[in-house]
Amino acid sequence: MFSTPIDTSSLGTTVGSTTGTSAKNNMDPEASQDRFLKLLVAQLNNQDPMNPMDNAQMTTQMAQINTVSGIQELNATLKGMAAQFGSMQTLQGTSLIGREALVEGNKFGFDGTVGKGAMRLEASASQVAVEVLGKNGQVIDTLDFGALTAGQHSFNWDGTGIDPNQVAGFRVKASDGGQPVKSTSYTRQTVTSVGFANGTMNLQLQDGSTLGYDQVSTFL
C-alpha cells in the first residue's frame, strides 16, 4: 500500500503497455495524460486506507500533469512555427534571384562592360558628379548628373574599351551652393542564387562573391 505522490518524470517513458498494442509517442500530450491517469488510478487502488491521499495532493498532481502536457504542446507548436518560417525563408530567397542587391561600397557591379553603381544623398545637391577611378587612383572618366534631390539614385557607366579589371571603383562628389553634401556609395550586384546555412540566408552575386542577407542595404 502507498500514498506517495506520482512521479511525473516517468511520464516521458512507456508504462503499462497492453500486449499487442504499440507504445504511444513519448512526446504526445495525450499519451502522457493517459500514463498519468493509469498511475493515478493505480495509486488510488493501492493507497493505505488508514492514510488516504488528500485533496491537496490530488490537486498538486493534476497541476503537474497539466504543466508537462503544456510544455509538450508548446514544443510541438514551436517546431511547427520553425518549419513554417523555414518555408517562408526559402520562398523569399527564391524571389530575390535576378534582382539587384545594393551593398555599401564604391565598387562597380559589372554587367559586361557596363559598370553599375548607386548613391544616397543626405540632402539635395545642385552639382553631383561620379568619378571613375583606376587602379592607381587616377580618374578614368567622370559622370556629370547636375542637380539631384536627396535620396537614392542608381547609375550606369559605359566602360566600353576599358578592362574592368583595371577599374578600382568610383567616387561621388556632391555639393550645394559650394557646400559639400554627404553621400553614401553602393555597389549594385545581381543575385544569381541563394542558399541557407545555420539558419542564415546567403546570396550568391554575379561577380561570384557570397554575402549574408543582412549585409544588403536594399534590393532593386
Disulfide bonds with the S-S distance in Angstrom:
none
